[in-house]
């Protein structure tokens, strides 16, 4: 069994516990650039390409977000990181929760952006299996290209058309194998709400008020379960709030980082 390697990108130099960014589906580390530009100097920022996405290999990794979380952990530990503040958007949030469950000593704080802690229902699981089968049999990404329109919201459609070509390009550049893997891995993930009940570090939950994929109810569910959580609702942003309103998301993450270091 080959062990895939995860590509990591130091987006900003800095000191202390790094802020680790995990992207959504079907994207890669590039989705964070606008948000990182809004962060003041401080911690090192490391973005990870999840298995089969961006520059990361898939190898023979089973379709499991647990396996992805273990790989993120191994990769960062291999780079000498003992701890991290882990921030995930959507699929990245599912992986962040798996990381907090499986390697709690590693995770100092959690940023959960446009994501949820609950599992899929049977209908969503079935659609995911169909998408995985469709991209595999056609060997193209037609079944997911249209997602760009759902990731961005009506405000972006009116006022930030500039984001569309980039998001389409990010999706188009993903691999068929990575997209199929992610669909199967997301379908298999369990409900991880209980992780939030036991995680004692600070949690920042962020959601765009136009997010139709993981709407505000999902965010509130996580806040209600967590031991120490704040909620930021981002006006005029949808599922890609970190791209659509990067300054608001950056502020929420700066606050999270400050809570990790409070006496
Ligand atoms: C994502 O943005 O990562 C996806 O929408 C997650 C999902 O399909 O559940």
Boltz pocket constraint, residues with backbone or C-beta under 6 A from the ligand:
constraints:
  - pocket:
      binder: B
      contacts: [[A, 23], [A, 24], [A, 25], [A, 26], [A, 89], [A, 90], [A, 91], [A, 92], [A, 114], [A, 186], [A, 213], [A, 239]]
      max_distance: 6.0
